[in-house]
Amino acid sequence: MEIPSKYSAQSVESKWYDYWMSHNYFHSTPDEREPYTIVIPPPNVTGILHMGHMLNNTIQDVLIRRARLQGKNACWVPGTDHASIATEAKVVAKLKAQGIDKNNLSREEFLKHAWDWTEEYGGVILEQLKKLGCSCDWDRTKFTMDDDMSEAVIKVFVDLHNKGLIYRGYRMVNWDPEAKTTLSDEEVVHVEKQGLLYYLEYKIEGSDEKLTIATTRPETIFGDTAICINPTDERFKHLQGKKAIVPICGRIIPIIEDEYVDLEFGTGCLKVTPAHDENDKVLGDKHDLEVIDIFNDDASLNSFGMHYEGQDRFVVRKAITKELEASGVLIKTENHVNKVGTSERTKAVIEPRLSDQWFLKMEDLAKPAIDAVLKNGDVKLFPKKFENTYRHWMENIRDWNISRQLLWGQQIPAYFYGDGKEDYVVAENIEEAVKLARKATNNENLKAENLRQDTDALDTWFSSWLWPMSVFDGIRNPENEEIKYYYPTNDLVTGPDILFFWVARMIIAGYEYRDERPFENVYLTGLVRDKQRRKMSKSLGNSPDALKLIEDYGADGVRVGLLLSSAAGNDLMFDEELCQQGKQFANKIWNAFRLVQGWEVDKTIDQPKSSAIALEWFESKFQQTLLEIEDHFSKYRLSDALMATYKLIWDDFASWLLEIIKPAYQQPIDAKTLESTNAIFENILKILHPFMPFLTEEIWHYIKERSPEEALIISTWPKANPINEELISEFDFASEVITGIRNIRTQKNIAFKDAIGFSVVNNEKVATTFDEVIAKLGNLESFEYVTEPVEGALTYRVKSNEYFIPMEGSIDVEAEIKKLTEELNYTEGFLKSVQKKLSNERFVAGAPEQVVAAEKNKEADALAKIETIKSSLESLK
């Protein structure tokens, strides 16, 4: 087969992905092999490929491809998440553009639109992952709203309710007025914002007296039902038992006393709005205050807002400020920084709101998951530093608000048979609900149409926390072959931002439903940032188009670029230049392969000794690198594993081995060397394949014709063999000797085609193992061991060994003496300045230890250099 002169990533990638798919290499079924399982963190069904996905899925693919080469039954389950809030928002926006109001549709009508949208746009991201080379078992693709997945979610809800762990409560919740749903505490991001503190005067009923309160939210005065003072505050003793009048609405409210009031904040008087502040709600319950909800579900004011009814809360804040100022109620404002709760998904400012919601008791459920990570090490986090974050969250866990006021998602399986809040039954289906309702009401005539199902949907995380089990049908059929074979899974790769949302909850669910961990290792990737350390986002315009990067640099180039910029668990400073480096690396390997394949073979010639020893050295170097790679993988240092592979190929293989074994110009190579080199190339391709799957598969099939059963993707990981450390050490020394010869040739303009003499005073007693290699790469006409320095020769040192290159006819002696004398004078002057610094007692005593050590190193280097220059000058005179 003719090998193209240039590597074409685009044609190669589509060819091999189709080949892998057509031969079903990604598919896994239970067998006698050791399983290796990864479940994908399911991206939103609405999602498109971004840099975070690229990093996360590259890492997963590296792990799964390596496991496959190691002979494990590798299973990577892909899928998508229905993403209630995000998807519903997109469907609502689409309907709005068509002039359709969601509120005018029945649940069934809306869900039909949602499914249509999902079928049209959903799963785009999974197709895009194929461009990256992801070797998922696509036959296993799951969606969190698939019938079997939904059935598992409902089954778990019913089970937890029957265990008394799910309950219904009227609580203060986080309300997202844009998505019009509640959020769990973990879905609220507290953002520091600059605002104002408004000082308002309230009249005291039946007198001319006034009191001043400070608030950050003047628009909520319509919901005030008390003023609270601290009973120990002498300033307000005279107000005990009196009443105040709320400005604008004129409502008369009691002045209550409670030690909760901070004497130092604001004026020491607190307005109490139980419907719109969690702490105020606690005060309201304690003092039996009226609760007045002033907001609609979109955070506009309702009829309690009087003439502001229908207006948005922030519009009202500006308008009411003017009204209060005009009526003399607003005394002053002050700048005030406070943390404002915002929706992680929509970025809307959260509104505290009282609502009937469903909650899951978490304290006892969390205990096995705390022990798994923090006590017995059943689940390991990489990097380990995230254990502190995990501990903080889990030890301060609160009950989980699992209901959402959305249509898209699993509908809560609670069926109301009466008007009371507690008149309901929980069941997996309507038939079972009817049976339970008849029993609860003692009414055998009750029918399905007499029941009304709760309209809320379950939190998306309530389905995805079952993901490692439900993808193998482990909830509905807990004893099936697949769940028993693939579960627990091995590695989970995800971001630290969902360590609690998803990872911790999966661990909780795993212990509750299978009494074991869902995975062994959790590799937490960093966030992808730009060179200025800014998080990549659409709004900043600093996030490159993922597919365009693949188009420009090839999938392998992008994979290498991502991993080279990704230190384990730390944020990734992405630079497109690294993708260019990845592309250049692919070209380097391709050109090295073409070089080797371009050599003519002569089966009659013997293998040169230089080639034999070089191949022996490289085998040990390969084994040493293999050991290093294994260690990096065990610690999830994938970037380091790639870098070790990169250096082995670029430096040891391409720059040294190929140079040593390369036949002379237009001369053939011996068959034994070429055969060994191809075997080496095959092993290199195996360890590189997880990182650069396309390039490696292409070269693998060019080395020789292979059947589908011999494809690289299903070949075997190289076996560990003994390492000859002495040989590696001897080569390291020899490489310095060769570098010295090359440096002198460059400095003195001695052409490489001109053979030169070479002598060595072997003070180090170095073995002669690599002498033939030195002779070949230095183009030496002679190689002598001498006991005394050679007169009239250029010289250099490697450790205490002295090397001499005779100069007859090679250089201008006078010019060389002048150049060396100038270099000697400069180095002696530099040495004096360093020694002066080191003789200064104040410097040595006061400078950091590493600074002093650096100066001492400079002194030692200068002394050695002076000795070498003087020796060279001696030999020239």
N, C-alpha and C positions, 0 to 999 in steps of 0.2 A: 504493500500500500504506500502510495506517495504521501509524504508528510507535508502539509501546507507550511509555507515559510512563516506565516503569522498565525497566532492563536486567535480564533474568532469565537468569543464567549457566547454571543447570541445564538449562533447556529448550533454550537456544541450543547448549550444548556437545554434548548428545546428538544434536541435529539435524545439526550440521555434521560431527561425526565420522562419523556414518552416511553422510552425503553424500560425504565424501572417500573413504571405504572403497568405496562403491558405484560410484564413478567411477574407482577404481584409481589414484588420484594418487600413492600411496606406492610403487607398483611400478616397478621399473627393469629394463630389459633393455639389453644393449649396443647402441649405435648410433653415429652419427657425432659426437655431442656429447662435450665433455670430461667424463669421469667425476668424480664427487666421492663418495668412499666412506668410511663409518664402520662399524666393527663394534662392536656393543654389548659392554661388559664383561659376560659372561654371568652374571646373578645365579644364586645357588643355586636349584636346582629346588624346594627346600623353602622358598624365601624369600617374604616379603610386603613390600610397599612400605614403606620407612622414609625418613627425611629425607635420608640419604646418597644413596639411589637417586633421590629427587626432584630433588636438586640436579644430580647427574651427568647424568640423562636430560633435564632441562630444558636444560642446556647443549648436549647433543648435538642436541636438537630445534631449538634456535635455529640452530645451525650448518647443519643439514641443510635447514631451511626457507629459510634465506638462500641457500644454494647453489642450491636449486631455482628461486628467484626470479632468480638470476643466470644462468639458462639452462643450468646444468650438469645432467648426468644423475645426479641425487642418489640414492644407494643406501645405506640404513641397515639393516644386517643384524641382526635380533634373535635371541635364543636364550637357553638356560639351560645351566647347568653341573650335571653329575650329583653333584658335591660328595660324594665318597665317604664321608668320616667323618661329616659332618652328616646325610646321608640315611640311611646305615646305622644311625646311632644312633636316628633317628626310627622306622625300621622295627622295630628290635629292641625299642624301648619299646612300640610298638603290639602286637607279638607277645607281649611279656611281659604286657601287660594282658589278652590273650586266653588267658593260661596256656600259651603256647608258648615253649620255650627254643630260641634260634637254634642251639645246639650239637646239638640233636636233629634238625635239618633237613639234607638234602643241599644242595649248592650250588644245584642246579636248583630245589629247593623254595623256598629262601630268595629266589633271584632272582625267582621268580614273585611272591612277596609284595612284593618291592621294586618290581617293575614295576607291580603293582596299585596300590601306594601312590603311585607317580609319576604314573600316569594319573589317579588321583583328586585328588591335591593339587598335583601339579607344574604349573608354568606359570601359577599364580594371579597371580603378580607381573606377567606379561606382559599379562594382561587389565587389571590395575590401572594399568599404564603408559598404556593407552589413555585412561583418565580424565584423565590429565595432558596429553593431546593429542599424545603421541609419534607421529610419522609414520614409523614403521618399515615396511619392506617385509615385511609379515607372511607373504607367500607364501614368503619365504626362511627362516622361523623354523627354527633348528637346535637340536639337543640333543646334548651331547657324547657321549651313548651311542647316538645313531642308528647304524644299521648302517654307513653310509658313513663316518661320523666315526670309529667304532671301527676300521674297516678301515684308515684312514689312520694311526691311532695304532700299530697292530700293525706296519704296513709300516715306519714310522719306527724302531720298536724293533729289528726284524730288520736294517734297514739299518745302524743305529748299532752293533749287535752285530757284524755282519760287518766293519765298519770297525775293530773292536777298541776301540771307545769305550765300549761297555757291557760290564761284567764282573761276576762274582759274587764277593763277598768276605765273610769272617767278620770282622765289625767291631763295635766298640762303637757302638751307635746310640741315638737318643733314643726311648725307649719310652713311649707314652701308655697307662697301665694302664686308663684308662676306655674309650677307643676300641679298646684292645688291638691297637695297630698302631705301627709305627715312624713317625717324623716326620723331615723334613729339618731341618737346622740353622735354616733360615729360618722354620720353623713353630713354633719355640720362642721364647717371650718370657721374658726374664730379669727377674724381679721381685725388688726388694729387700725382704727380710723379716727381721723380728726373730726370732732363734732363740737357741739355747744352745750353748755349747761345753762338752762333758762331759769331765772328766778321769778316766781309768780306769787302775787299776793292774794290770799283767800280771806274774805271777810269772816268775822266771828258772828254767829247769829245773835241778834238782839243787842248788839253793841257797835261802837265805831271802831273797835279794835280789829287789827288784821294780823295775820301770820304769814310768813314767807316760806315757801318750799322751793327746792331746786330739783329740776327734772331734765333729763336728756330728750324726753318725748312729750312735748306739750300737747300734741294731738290726742293723747290718751286721757286727757282730763274728763272726757265724756264718760269714761268708764270708772272714774274715781268713786269709791264707796266709803272711804274713811281717810282721816289724817292720823298719822301715828307719831307719838312722841315717846321719848325714853322716860320712864317714871323717876329716874334719878337726876334728870336734867332740871336744875333749879330755874332755868330761864322760862320754862313753860308750866310750872306748877299751877299757875292761876288758870290754865286752860283745861285742867282736868274736869271731865264730865260735860264740857261744853260741845257745841256743834259749829261746823264751818259750812260756808256756802261755796259750791264749786262755781268758778267764773263761767260766764256765757250760758251754761245750761241751768244755773240757779239751783241745783240739787242740794238739799241739806244733808250733810253727812256727819257721823259722829267723830269726835276726837278720841282716839283710843291710846292706851299706853302699852308699850312692849319694849323689853330690853334689847330686842333685835335691832332697834334703830341705832345707827352709828352716830355718836355725839359729834364726831369730827367732820363727817361728810355733809357738804352743802350747808344747810341752815340748822340741821338737827331735827327738822320736821320732814316727815316722809309722806307723800301721797300714796295711797294704797289702791291699786287697780287689780283686783284678784283675777280677772279674766285674761290679763295680758302680761303677767310676770310670775315666774315660778315661786319666787320668795313671797310676793304679795299674796299668792294663792294660799301658801302655808299660813300667813297671818290671817287671811280671810276665814279659813277653816277654823282657826283657833278662836277667833273673835266673832264667828257666826255672821260674817258680812255678806251683803248682797253681791252677786256676781253679774256684771253687765258686760256682755261681749259687744264691742262697738264695730267689729270688722266683718265684712263679707269674706268669702273664701279667696278672693283675689286681692285682699288687703285694702279694698276701698271701704269707706265708712258706710255703715248701715243707717237705719233711721235714728239710732241713738246719737248719731253725729249731726243731727238737726240739719241746718242749711248746708252742711258739707256732705250730705248723703250722696253716695255714688262717686265721690272724688277719691283719688289715690292718697294713701297715708302721707307720702312725701310732699305731694302738692298741698295737702291740708296743713302740713307742718309749716310751710312758708306762709300760707294765707292766715292761719290762726295766730302766728307770731305777730303779723301786722295788726290783726284785730285786738289782740291782747295788749299790744303796745299802745294802740289808739285809745283803748279804754282805761289805760293807766295800770293795768294788772301786771304787765311785764316790767319788772324793775330794772333788770340788767341781764346781759349774757356774758359768759366766760368761755374761752376755749377749753375744750375738754377732750382728752384722748381716751377712748374706751374700746373694748373688744366687741365687735359686732358679729353675731352668728350669721353665716351665709351658707347657702345650699352648695354642697360640693358639686352637685350636678348642674344646676341652672344658674348658680352665682347670685340668686335672689336673696335679699336680706330676710332671714327667718323671722317669723312672727310666732311668739309663744301663744298657744291656743288650747283651750279646754275642749276635750273631745272624748267620745267613747272609742276606745281602741283595744286591740288585742295585744297582749304582752306574753313573753316567754320568760319564766323564772330562770335566771342564769347561774346563780351562786353555786348551787350544788352540781349542776351540769358541768361547770367549768373546772371543778377540782381535778378530775383525771387528766385534763388537758394541761393544767398547770404542772402537775407532777411529771407528765411525759416530757416536757421541755426543760423544766428547771430542776427536777430531782433525779429521775432515773435515766435521763438521756435517750429515751426511746425515739424521740424526734429531735434531730439536731438542726440548729439554725446556722447557716453560713452567710456572712460572718457572724461570729459568736456575739459581737457587740449588741446585736438586736435582741438578745435575751432580756436586757434591761427594759427595753420598750415593751416587750411581750409581758414581762412581770408587772409593769405599771398598769397596763390595760387590764390584764386578767385578774389582778388582785383588787382592782377597783371597779369590777364589772357591775353593770346595772342591768335591770330587766330589759329585754329587747322588745322594742315596739315593732311588731312584725306585720301590722296592717297598713295598707296604703289605699288612698282614695283614688284608685285608678281602675280602669277597665282591663288594661292589657296585663295579663299575669294570671297566676292560678287563683281562682275565686275562692274566698274563704268558705270552707264547708260547714258553715253554721246555718241552721234553718230555724227561723222564728215561727212559732205557732200561736203567739199572742202579742199583745201590745207592750208587755212589760220587758224591761231590759234583760231580765234573766229567763224570759220565756223562749228558750231556744234549745236545740239539740245539735250535737256535732256528729256527723257521719260521713263515710266515704262517698255515698251516693244518695239520691233522693229516695230510693226504695228503702234503704236502711234508715234514713231520717224519718220516714213515715212510721215505721215500726216503733222507733224510739219515742216519737211525738205522741203516738197513740198510748204508749205506756205511761208517758209523763202526764198526759191529760186524762187518762182513763176513758178515752173516747175512741172506740174502735171504728167509728164512721169517718174519722179524719182521713183526708185524701191529700195527694201531692199538691193539688191546687190551693189547699188551705195553708201551705207552708210558703214562707218567703225567705229566699237565701240572702245572706249578708251580701251587700253589693261591693264591699271592699275586696281588693286583691292582696295577695301576700307579697311582702318585701322580696325583691329579686334575690337577695342574698339567702333567703329562706329556701330557695331551690338550689342555688349554687353551692351551699354548704354541704349538700349531699353528693356533689359531682363525682368524687372518686368511687363512690359506691353505686350511684344510680346509673352511671355509664355502663356498668357491668350487671345491671338489674339486681343489685344486691339488697335493695329495700323490699321490692315486691317478691323476689325469689331468693331469700338469703342463703340457700344451700345449693345454688346452681354452680355448675362446673367452672364458669368463667370467674365469678367473684372469688371462689376458693383458690383459683390458680393465680389471678393477676393482683389480688388484693392481699395485704397492703401494697401500694405502689412503692416505687423506689425513690425517685427524685421529683421534687416540685420546684419549678423555676418561676419566680414571680417578683413583683416589686414590693418594697417595704411599705409602700403607702396602703397596701391592702392586707398587711400582716394581721390586723384585727378583723376587718370586714370579712375576710375570706379564709385566710390560713388558720387562724385560731378557731373559727367556727367549724371548719372542716375537721379539725382535731377533736373538738367537742362532739360533733356528730359521729365521728368514727368510733369513739369510745362508748357512746350511748347505744349505737346500733350494731356494732360488731365487736365491741369490747377489745378493740386494738387500734393502733395508730393507722391513719390513712396513708402515710408515707413515712419514709425513714429520714430523708434529708430535705431541707428547704434551702434552696440557693436564692438569696435575695439580691437581685441586681440593683445597681444604682440607677438614678434618673439620668436620662440623656440630656446633656446641657451643651450649649455652644461654647466657643473658645473664650467668651467673656463670662462663663459660668452661669449664664442665664438659662432657665428651664426652657426647653423648646416648646413653642406653642404657635398656633395659627395667628393669634392676635399680635404677637411680636414679629411674625414673618420670618422667624429664624429657623424654621423647621424645613429641611430640604424634602423634596418629593422623593419618597422612598423608591418608587418604581423607576424614576428618572435616574437615580443613582445606579440601580441595577443595569439600566440601559447603557449608561456611560462607562461604568467600570466592570461590569460583569458581576453576577451574583457572588462568585468566589472572591472577587476583589473587595466587594462591599462587606462580606462576612469577615474577611481578614481585617479590613479597616475598623469595623466595629469592635472586634475582639482586641486589636492592638491598642485601642483607646479605652479599654474597659478593665480597670484593676478590680479584683474581686470585691463586690459589695460596695464599692465607692462610686460616686457619680462619674458618669462617662463624659469627658470633655471631647465631644465629637468634632473632628476636623476632616473635611472632605479630602485633604491631602493624604490622609491615611488610607482612603479607598484607592487613591492613585498609587500609593505604595503597594497595596494589595494587588492591583492590576500589574504593576511592574514585577512583582514577585511571581505572578502567574507566567509572565513573559520570560522571566529568567529561567524558570523550570522548563518551559517549552523549548527554549533555545538550547538548554543543557541536553535535553532529550534529543533534539535534532542533531546536535553535535555528535553524540554517542552513536546514533543510528546512521550517521553519515560516514562512519569509519569503515573502510574495507577490511575484511577479515582474511588472514592467511593462516590456514590450519597447520602449515608446515613449520612455522616459526615458534621458538620457545618463548615462554613468558619471561620478560625481563625481571631481574631481582627487585628493581625499584618498584615495579607494578605489584609484585607479590607482597612485598612488605607493606606497601601503601594500602592494599586491599585488606590485609590483616589488621593494620592500624584502624582503618575506617570501620571495620566490623566491631572492634572494641569501642570506638567512639560512638557508633550507633547504639550499642548496648548501654553505654553510659547515659546517653540522651534518653533512651527508652525508660530507664530507671527514673530519671529526672521527671519525665513526662508523667509516669505513673504516680509519682509523689504529688505533682501539681494537680492531677485529676482527683486524687483522694482528698485534696483540700479545696476543691472547686476553684482552683486558680487556673482557669482556662486560658486567660491571656498569657500567663507564664508558660503554659504547656505549648501554646502556639509559638511563642517567642523562642523556646528551646528548639522546636521543630524548624522554625525559620532559620535560625543560626546554623543548625546542622546542615541544612540544604544549601544555604547561600554561601557560608564560609567553608565548612569542612568538605562538603561534596563538590560544589561547583568551583570554588576558588582554589582548593587544594587537591582533592583526589583526581578530578578530571584533568588538571594540569599535569599531575604526576604520570598518569597512565596514557595521556594523549600521545599518539604516535607522531614521529617527525613528519614534516610537511610532505604530503603526497605519498606517505608510507603506510603500509597496512598495520593493523593491530593483531595481536595473537588471539586465538579463539578462546583460550582459558580466561584471559583478562576481560574480554567482552562479555562472556557468559556470566562471570562474577559481577561485573558492573550492572548488567541487566537485573540480576537477582537483588543487588543492592537497591537499584531503582525501584523494584517492585516493593521492597520493604519500606522504602521512603514513601511511596504512594499510599501504602496502607496506613501509616501513622498520620499522613497529611489528609487522607480522605475525609475524616469527620469535619475538617475545617474547609476544605476546597473540594467538594464532591464531584463537581462537573469536570474540571481540569484533570483530576486524577483518574477518573473513569475513562476519559478520552485517551490519555497516554497509555493506560493499562491495556487497552484493546489494540493499540498500535504496536506495543512491544511484541505481542504475538496474537494470532487469531484465537479467540476464546468463545466457548459456547455460553449460553445464558447461565448455565450452572457454575461457570467460572468467572462471572462478573465480579468486579472489585467490591461492590457493595456487600456481597455475601462471602467474600474471601475470609481469611483468618488473620487476626492480629498477630504481629511477630512474637515469637517465643523469646523469653529471657534466656540468655546464655552467659557464661562466665566472661568477665571483663579483664583484659590484660592492662592493668593500671600503669605498669612500668612502660609498656609500649606507648601509651598515650603521653606519658611524661617525656619519653625520649623524643617523640614527634614534636611536642611543644617546644623543646629545646632546638630541634633541627629547624623548625619553622622560623625561629628567631635568627638562626644562622643564615637561612635563605633570604630573609628580609634584609639582613645586613648586606649581603652581596648585591641584592637589587637596589638598595639605597645608594651604595657606592657607584654602581653602574649609572644610576640616574644622576647623581651629583657630578660625576666626572665625565658624563656623556659617553660612556663606553657602550657601544651597540651590543645588543643581546646576541646578535649573530656571531660576534667575535668571541671565541673561546678564551678563557683566561686561566692563569695558574692560581693555585690556592694552597695555602699552608695553614696549619693550626698548631698552637702550643696547647696541648690538652690538659690544662691544670685541673679541670673538673673531672677528669677520668670518664668522659662521656663515652658510651658504647658506640660502636661503628655501625649500628643497625641501619641508620638512615643515610649513610654516606653516599650510596648510589642515587638516592633521591636528591640529596644536596647537589651532587655533581650534575644531575640532569637539569634541575630547575635553575641552577646557577650557570649552566653551560660552561663547566670547568674542563679544561684540557688536562689538568693534573690535580691531584689531591694528596698532599703530603702531610704527615705528622712530623713535627720538628720539636726540638727541645729548647731552641733559642729563637728570639725575635729575628725576623727576616729583614735585612738591610734594604733600603730603597724600595719599600713596599707600602701600599695603603693598608691601614690597619683599623680594626674595630674589635670590640669585646662583646661577649655574651657571658654574663657572670664573670668568672675569673679566666675563662678561655680567651686566647688572643688569636685573631684570624688575620691573615696577610694576603694581599693581592698584589703581585709584582706589577710595576708600572711601565716597564720599558715600552716606549712607543704609544702608551695609552693616554698620557696626560702631559701638560706643560708643567714641569717640576717647579720652575720659578714662580709661576702664577699660583700653584698649589701652596707653596711655602708662604707666600704673601697672604693668601686667604686664610690659612690655618693660624698664622701669627695674629691676624686681626681677630679671629674667633677666640684665640687664647686670651688676648688682652681683654676682650669684652667679658669673657667668662670669669677671669680673675677679678675684674672690677665688680661684677655681680656678686662673687663670693665674698668680697670685702664688705659689701653693703649688708649681706645676710649675717655675716659673723659679727658685724658691729651691733646689729639688732640683738643677736643672741648674747652678746657680752653685756648688754644693758640689763642690770639686775631688776630694775623697775618693770621693764617690759616682760621679762621671764616670769616675775612674780605676779604681775597683774593681768596678763593676757590669758584668755581661755586656753585650756590644755591642748585642744585640737589646733589652735593657731600656732602655738609654740612648736608642736609636733610637725606642722606643715613647714615651718621655717627650717627645722632640723633636716627634714627630707630634702629641701632645696639645697642646703649646705652639702649633704652627702652626694646628691646628683651632680652638683657643680665640681666637687672634688674628683669624682669619677671621670667627668667629662674632660677636666684639665689633664688628668693622667693620660687619657686616650689621645688627646690632641698633641701632648708633648711626645708621646710614643710615635705618633704619625710624623711629627716634625723630625725626630731623631732618624727615622728610617729614610727620610728624604734628603738628609744632609750628607 
